[in-house]
Amino acid sequence: MRKEYETVIGLEVHVELATKTKIFCGCSTEFGAPPNTHTCPVCTGMPGALPVLNKKVVELALSVGLAANCSINQFCRFDRKNYFYPDNPQNYQISQLYLPICHDGYITIDTPAGEKKIRIHEIHMEEDAGKLIHDEWDDCSLVDYNRSGVPLIEIVSEPDMRNADEVIAYLERLRLLVQYLGASDCKLQEGSMRADVNLSVREAGSDVFGTRTEMKNLNSFKAIARAIEGEKKRQIELLEEGKKVIQETRRWDDNKEYSYAMRSKEDAKDYRYFPDPDLPPVKISSEWLEKIRVSLPELQPEKVRRYQKELGLSEYDSCIIAESSKMAALFEETTAACGNPKKAANWFIGEVSRLLKEREMDADKLSFSPGNLAALIGLQERGEINGNTAKTVFEKIFDEDIDPVTYVKEQGLLMVNDEGALEAAAEKILNENPKTVEEYHAGKTKVLGFLVGQVMKEMKGKANPGKVNVLLEEKLKNGE
């Protein structure tokens, strides 16, 4: 009889903080610059160069810790993590081991069994390493130190997750939390959010942890899910064959859907941690901490609940809108301007989401004015334009942020409400389509839609479809 196994998963999530300069020097953190142009003696590890802590890094780390229900170490310090690698110019990384800034927190996720609490062991500040670029053509490796010294927080969870779905739910909730705080853009494709997966398996019902492995090189949620399934299968096969799982760091190859060993897993003692002698301890006053606490914005879960309670939106609609802090802000400003939250919500769930997908844009790139969308909603509500025209005009608002009132007038898009013009167009279409009229009288009432479409075409899309529909029905019932 085959044994049943349980997967045990914990995550180490690295988040690049959204500061303009690096953690210990004044070099820019801007992504995509030419190699080695955002460097100085400090972030390239030159002898005698001394680090100076960026205050903004501490404030962003505190905001994430407080939002994740962590306790705060008001006295914390930095340590040196010693290892030798080409992308690590100092031959050590400045991190926090003994006194991390945040500890013992949690966030909640939704699972099929209900809400589940994922504990956070700690959050610590540290500097990023440089980036190795392997040139297979010239058979060499190049080093770009632009990323060296970029500020990170590492969010270390407890091993509370049991499958890929829980891991993705945790990462999505964590990403939203950090984005809402403005602490990072969390773009996995640019490396500003990276997750290492610690995974082990054990017999179902056992309370003893198995031997874990750590998987790196995971740059998308899909890759993380595939890596979890692949490593789970690999470890179970080893145990079924009577072999041992080796504690090691493995690299996931998403193209081959296989992980391979990088190095045996180091313990903390292998890094020879000791307090950094060049950086004084960080003392966080109660006043400073309280200032950060009261400045925390409304987060996504609270926003979703408020939209349902105060604005009457469904849970689904609320979640779609609140998926991005930028979209939520635009929605709230549009609602304030037009006074109709449900109409505003329909535009964001429908046309805004559609155009974002078509343009392959992130919601944080939205740049149209909420006032212009509110004005468009008003035009449609007053019957001055129809739905199709409104969608056409909104594309111009989305791309160019035009004033819809001026644009509609200049382009001659105002809806025709002249009863005489509508009646003349309807009569013309009925006279040109006698066979369709016969089908309607024979019981095929669905042909009415065709006739409405023909009248709309005759009116160059500027008629009120509702009025056209009523007018045609009256004429057909009267035998015209």
C-alpha positions, 0 to 999 in steps of 0.5 A: 500500500502506497504511503500518503505524504504531506508537503511542508513549505516555508518561503524566504521572500526578498523585496527590493524597497522603493527608495531612490538611493541605495541602502548605504550610499547615495547611488541611484536604484533606478532599474535598467541603467547601463552596467556599472553606472550606478556605483561608488566606492561604498557599493563596490566594496572599496577599502576604507569606504564606510556605509551610511544607513538610508533612513527611508529603508528603516521606515519602509521596513517598519511599515511592512512589519506593522502591516504584517502584524509583526512585533518590532525590535526597537533596538536592532543592528546589522551583521556581516554575512561572510561569503566569497562570490564574484557578485559580492564585492565586499566578500560579505553582505550586510544583513541582520541575523541576531536582532532583525527589525521585525519578528513574529507576525502573520498574514491571512490567506483564503483557502477552500477550508476557510481563512488560514494564518501564515506566520512570519518568523522575521523581516530583516533589512539587508543589501542586495548583491550585484548581478552575474551575466554569463556570456556563453558565446565568449565563455565568460562571466561579467559582473554588473554592480548596479544592483549591489547595495540596493535595499532589500527586506527579507520576509521569512515565513514559518513552514505553514504552507502545504501546497502550491495554491497556499503559497501563491495565495500567500505571495499574492497577499504579500505583494498587495500588502507591500504595493499598497504601502508603496514599499516596492512595485514587487515586479517579479520580472524585474527582480524586485520581488523574489521568492526562495522555496524551502520544501520538505515532505513527510508521511501524512499525520507525522509531526516530524519535519523531513529534510528540506531543500531550498529552490532558487531562480523562481521569477514568476508565480507559475514557475513557483507553482511548477517548482513546488510540484516538481520538487515534491514529486522528486522527494517522494520518489527518493523516499519511496526508493528508500533513499535520503533527501539531501539538504541542499540549495537547488536551482529550478530550470523552468524550461526543463521543469526540473531542479538541479543541485547548486550547493549543499545547504549552509548553516548560519555558522558557515557564514561566520556572522558578526555585528558590523563594526562600521554601522551603529545599532538602530534605535527606533523611538516609540514616537517614530514607530507611532508616526509610521503606524498612524500613516499606514494606508487602508490595505486591500482586505479592508478596502474590499470590505468597505466597498461592499458595505458602503458602496454596495459592490459585490465581493468579486467586483470589489476584489477586481478593483482593489487588486491594484492600489492605483486602480482603487484610487482612480475608482474612488476619485471617479466615484466621488466625481460622478456620485455613482459607484456601481456605474464607475465600478462597471467601467473599471471592471469592464473597459479599464481591465480590457484595455490594460490587458490589450495594451499589456500594461500594469495598472500602476501605469494608468494615467487618465483623469478620474474627472474625465471618466466621470464626465463620460459617465455623465454624458451616457447617463443623460442620454447624450451618447450611447454605449458604443460611442462611450466605449470609443470615447473612453479609449481616447481618454485611456490613451490620451486623457482627452476631455470627453465633452469637448471631444464628443461635440467636435467629432459630432458624436452626440446622440440623435434624439430627434423623433422625426429623424428616428422615425424616418430611419426606422420606416426606411429600414422596414421598407427595405427589409420586407422579408425580415418583417414577415419573419417577425410577424411569423413569430421570429421576434429575434430578428428585431435585433437585426432591424435595430442594428440596421437603423443604428447603421443608418443613423451612423451609430448616433441613435439611442438603441433603446428608443430605436427598439421601442419605435420598431416594436410599435411599428411592427405591432401596428403592422407597418 
